Amino acid sequence: MTTLPREETARFELVANSLYTPVIGDILDGLGRTHQFLPAAVQPLLPSMTVVGRAMPVLIADVFDAGSKPFGKLTEALDALQPGDVYLARRATIDCAAWGEIMTAAARKRCANGAVIDGYHRDTPKVLEQNWPVFSRGAYAQDAGVRAAVLDLGVPVEIRGARINPGDLIVGDRDGVLAVPAEIEDEVLELALKKADTENHVRKAIEDGMTTTEAFARYGVL
């Protein structure tokens, strides 16, 4: 069985190369953590994009008078990013862009691993040309400056029932984005690696002629 690396970069690479959100989500369900996926609308800008890293949650709120500090603590949030972090934003209720070209450049420079926005992005061509993973609800150019502001950063947030704490493992691919709570991370990853290996055996058995019923009875996965 694969040994989980303790070093962060190696761990992230193992997850990115060997796991995927469906199998991790199944393990979380089996452990009773049934609300770890972000809303289905949060998708990668390109289907090939994946993200693995540590949550740096950001709380965004509606504003109706930006006053002397438009965007609130947005610049502080970007400057707080550490290598391996994922900028994870809980959106306000007013529809506007919470991510764009300059933010992508700033996060890349900080060696963050990606951005996951429960909201919209803009500057799509300029974001895509930076070849850096961004997940959002879609493109929408309306500016946040007079509509929404970063209220706080590095704090726990809840997004449609999914509670995300700073440092939780964030995994995203074309099937969605989920958060693995830090306190059960090792257990989840070990079980997910085992399940992924078993799924490979099941597929091979079915391709070799075993019925689905027989495969499920033998391996217990589907």
Secondary structure, DSSP 8 states (H G I E B T S, - for coil): -----SSHHHHHHHHHHH--HHHHHHHHHHTT----B--TT-EESSTT--EEEEEEEEEEEE-S--TT-TTBTHHHHHHH--TTEEEEEE--SS--EEE-HHHHHHHHHTT--EEEEESEE--HHHHHTT---EEES-B----STTTEEEEEESS-EEETTEEE-TT-EEEEETTEEEEE-GGGHHHHHHHHHHHHHHHHHHHHHHHTT--HHHHHHHH---
